[in-house]
Amino acid sequence: MVRQTRVVEAVPATTPFIGPEQLMRETGQAQLVRLGANESAFGPSPRAVEAMSRDLPRLAWYGDPESLDLRDALAEKHRCAPDEILVGAGIDDLMGLAVRAFVGPGNTALWTLGTYPTFSYHVIGYGGRPLTTPYRSDGTPDCDALIEAARRASPTIVYLANPDNPSGRFIERRELVAFYEALPSDALLLLDEAYADFVDAADLLPPSFGDRLVRLRTFSKAYGLAGARIGYALSSRRNISIFAKIRLQYGVNRNAQVGALESLRDEPFRRHVVDETARARDEYYRLARELGRSYIESQTNFVCIDFGTASAATRVMSDLLEHGVWVRKPGAPPLDSCIRVSAGTPSMRATFAAALRAVTEVTV
Ligand SMILES: *Cc1c(COP(=O)(O)O)cnc(C)c1O
């Protein structure tokens, strides 16, 4: 028997994300209302779908390993240079490069306990040392605690999702800049901006990328291309060239390159998604109030609704599943008393609302 590496041997055999397909197999349901993974219920841009369909017969050929057309378009959008951008198979892929490049075996990485988990899987998978600080009681990542821990433990990467998942909270630009500046000068801030497309551009950081900042963006959320697997990193030329050394040259699907480029050209569609998403959030807030439940105001395409205790939230989640509605819930306090529901279409929302009313009558 060939031995695993020591690092891999120490990785626990957990399944990070149990998908709706697996839940359907387990529960014998033929379909679920997918409100659990913050995918876009509003789909990709029809223009992107058309461009991707046109390109399908060319799938015999690899895509451009440099993703140059896409990087040129992104450089224009972000007012930076194409070599300050790296395209990858989604943020989850790009986070792996950042961990491999800057954490590796023995170094410490720091994040908020219970935030979006893929970063932590990479840290553990590459033999890094995990260090976490808790959320504030209102579910905001605690920047002061992160700074203090960073000064104490000298992590090579500090990870922050802004807007945050699963809370949906957004740290304002001024506070974020102060946080960045207060971190030790040898710590890199890995800023996961998966939901930045739902925030006004003026509230985001300006396009200047120092060596201590890597920003991650995706086409999975507002652009509705989760299944295509495409995202990008924005950083300094130095960092991008480091990632380029170890990236998978043909790791990006050519059809995803085509879809992403066309999506960028369809700004009205993105606006439409952002507006529909705001409508969905408002409807979820109203529903929570109707049921006498508190909720967290979100800057993303999902909302956390609080059911008081972790066990109550777990029960609501599994009862919803029996009604054919798939949501998830945060795993760590103080957010673990919530369920997290993604923005759906009006009909998905109606199904969710009816199911939630039905299950909370008996469970709460
Ligand atoms: C959905 C999500 C991702 C995953 O992005 P991909 O580009 O699909 O890999 C990353 N970070 C956060 C915070 C997310 O919510």
The ligand as a MOL file (V3000), in Angstrom:
LIG
                    3D

  0  0  0     0  0            999 V3000
M  V30 BEGIN CTAB
M  V30 COUNTS 15 15 0 0 0
M  V30 BEGIN ATOM
M  V30 1 C -20.1780 30.8790 -3.4820 0
M  V30 2 C -18.9290 31.3730 -2.8250 0
M  V30 3 C -17.6780 31.0700 -3.3470 0
M  V30 4 C -17.5060 30.0810 -4.4800 0
M  V30 5 O -17.1960 30.7010 -5.6390 0
M  V30 6 P -16.8470 29.8610 -6.9290 0
M  V30 7 O -16.3100 30.9050 -7.8430 0
M  V30 8 O -18.1130 29.2230 -7.4110 0
M  V30 9 O -15.8140 28.8480 -6.5560 0
M  V30 10 C -16.5640 31.6240 -2.7610 0
M  V30 11 N -16.6730 32.4320 -1.6910 0
M  V30 12 C -17.8620 32.7270 -1.1470 0
M  V30 13 C -17.9230 33.6330 0.0300 0
M  V30 14 C -19.0150 32.1960 -1.6880 0
M  V30 15 O -20.1860 32.4330 -1.1080 0
M  V30 END ATOM
M  V30 BEGIN BOND
M  V30 1 1 1 2
M  V30 2 1 2 3
M  V30 3 2 2 14
M  V30 4 1 3 4
M  V30 5 2 3 10
M  V30 6 1 4 5
M  V30 7 1 5 6
M  V30 8 2 6 7
M  V30 9 1 6 8
M  V30 10 1 6 9
M  V30 11 1 10 11
M  V30 12 2 11 12
M  V30 13 1 12 13
M  V30 14 1 12 14
M  V30 15 1 14 15
M  V30 END BOND
M  V30 END CTAB
M  END
